[in-house]
Amino acid sequence: MSQLDTILPRLARAAAATDPRPMRGRVREIRGILIHASLPAARIGELCHLRDPVTGRMVPAEVIGFQDDLAILAAVGDLEGLSSRCEVIPTGRPLHIPVGSALLGRIIDPMGQPLDGAPIDGAPQPVHRDPPDALSRQIIHQPLPLGIRAIDGLVTVARGQRVGIFGAPGTGKSSLLSAIVRGTAADVIVIGLIGERGREVRELLERHLPPEARARTVTVVATSDRPAIERVKAAYTATTVAEHFRDLGHDVLLLMDSVTRFARAQREVGLAAGEPPTRRGFPPSFFSALPRLLERAGPGERGSITGLYTVLTEGDASLDPVAEETKSILDGHIVLSPDLAQRGHFPAIDILQSRSRLMNAVAPARQQELATDIRDALATHDEMKLLLRIGEYSAGSDARVDRAIALVPAIEAFLRQSGPAGDTLAQMEAIFA
């Protein structure tokens, strides 16, 4: 190689670094939800703008891969009206959103743009960040009351814990999240609505959240009609907002509804980009993206992010790769029962199927004893349910069963909730009084 061959690339890179005008590209093909463009020096994750020279319309897009000499981009917006004459304007950096106290009480889209009025000022932060270093995290040692007796008493959630809420459609996941927002002791609440029905967004914010709760809530919304890459970005944007307040030393509650819709959007993008389908059609990128997203929550050096992630389940959850992967990563799971929901039992939490891996580290010893006794009574009653239903059990045959039968009405009354939780420990004591 000659000396000239060595110098010329260096001069080109230096010129590109000093030239304020970005190296623009041109759309070569629009295939489904993806754009193929000639874009020199493009990088994976770089944010670009698609500009149609006829209409002047600008659509943001992200570089997600390469094929031959073309960059593959996913538009964060509607592609309708774009033509093959569109130019591609790179920004030179990944997606950033403004973060700060001005976000409290506001509703934003995955690009950080307000959906409820005036612009929002804040310091820009990238939506893709590495999880905190494992050794820099605080050790979890305090509970975080959520205002739900069944959870606070029997599936206690800790500050900085990550818990999945698993349930079939119609089991009350959204209603449970609304009740948690009203009753939680967290300093800041961040809600990520991913692929949600459009009508439910306003209902959640205006009907179910009192003004005092909404004032400390930031909501990130990407409804079901938005492009797949936008629904994917909603999860990262919500997590970035939560990280900002955690780094200020706050205890943040991050509610993400739902991981399943995030996974489906990630699958849509991955398959369109040419990734091979693996388990249940999900591409490899999903199984690497999920742990990186979920690991960003948890305790930090100062504050904490307590993450509650809803997961839609249909049929056997053990055959659902999204539910299986999520459960293996998180620190606990709350399972909602369709049978309880059909009986009008709210919240429809199946206590015997739900677990908190950190309850023993944060709950008082007496509470753990009472929780064990309640679980034992429910399990014993569940074992005898068929015999009781057909009248084949005779009272006095088994003292343990007799005790369970006597306790279950009080336990069910404790687990049902229509208002404030009250003193959870005292109510657990009263069950055995």
Secondary structure, 3 states (H helix, E strand, C coil): CCHHHHHHHHHHHHHHHHCCCCCCEEEEEEECCEEEEECCCCCCCCEEEEECCCCCCEEEEEEEEEECCEEEEEECCCCCCCCCCCEEEECCCCCEEEECHHHCCCEECCCCCECCCCCCCCEEEECCCCCCCHHHCCCCCCECCCCCHHHHHHCCCECCCEEEEEECCCCCHHHHHHHHHHHCCCCEEEEEEEEECHHHHHHHHHHHCCHHHHCCEEEEEEECCCCHHHHHHHHHHHHHHHHHHHHCCCEEEEEEECHHHHHHHHHHHHHHCCCCCCHHHCCHHHHHHHHHHHCCCEECCCCEEEEEEEEECCCCHHHCHHHHHHHHHCCEEEEECHHHHHCCCCCCECHHHCEECCHHHHCCHHHHHHHHHHHHHHHHHHHCHHHHHCCCCCCCCCHHHHHHHHHHHHHHHHHCCCCCCCCHHHHHHHHCC
